[in-house]
């Protein structure tokens, strides 16, 4: 099976604020914010949701192709893909734009403030699912709004089961657009904050959404995750991380684990645990693509964490 990963390709500029945002935000002054968070260092990393998911899929030895629009500064990222054997045939370069840029600052409570310059990602709708061959599963990850909505429709038209995962772009999509995308998707995935936004926007609940899709996955950070299917609710525990360094990209690693499990016909309990462990391994390293593991090492950690082999 081959997965098509529709989403952003970006350069991540990652900073750590050695204090707590809450110490600098005055609740009575939120209508007139004027804040400056001084950070000692910045790392420039390869990122973007599609890039991160594909990288983790490669570590898991799953077959995945990224689909994205990038800018004139993509060469360094292309070389990285080539180094790891990632096929970039469905990545389109937009001649007069730069690749999307993310600026992420994390405080000592692992709270994050992100700024995202969309760049070439705004052209994601120019890529068409119909141009792709031999795709058996997919995901619509955070991307340009028009691209996310059109790719959801195109996946459905092609009869390809897919996750709909608008992530941080939830506020950009109105109720009717969201419900339309849900009607096309086989699975949905959000973190708990995003799902609360969805409930407020659409009136759906974890019970009622099961009439629309086969599964809803809600991640809950250190509390694990929950997979809601039509007939059962699976509570997925976290895997033990050796060290908590940087949560950036953990959600993308988790999604790669979900895709890998489904592509290998695993049940939801095992699929969720593979996703959980992939995220835990990622959190041990700074940046979104600096963690590494062999398939055997992953299998060993899985057994150590969950007391059975997959």
Secondary structure as UniProt FT lines:
FT   STRAND          3..6
FT   STRAND          10..16
FT   HELIX           21..23
FT   HELIX           27..32
FT   STRAND          43..47
FT   HELIX           49..59
FT   TURN            60..61
FT   STRAND          64..70
FT   TURN            72..73
FT   HELIX           75..83
FT   TURN            84..85
FT   STRAND          90..93
FT   TURN            95..96
FT   STRAND          100..106
FT   TURN            108..109
FT   STRAND          112..117
FT   HELIX           119..126
FT   HELIX           129..131
FT   STRAND          137..140
FT   HELIX           145..158
FT   STRAND          161..164
FT   HELIX           167..172
FT   HELIX           175..184
FT   STRAND          187..191
FT   HELIX           192..202
FT   TURN            206..207
FT   HELIX           208..211
FT   STRAND          215..219
FT   HELIX           221..223
FT   STRAND          225..229
FT   STRAND          233..236
FT   TURN            248..249
FT   HELIX           250..263
FT   TURN            264..265
FT   HELIX           268..283
FT   HELIX           295..306
//
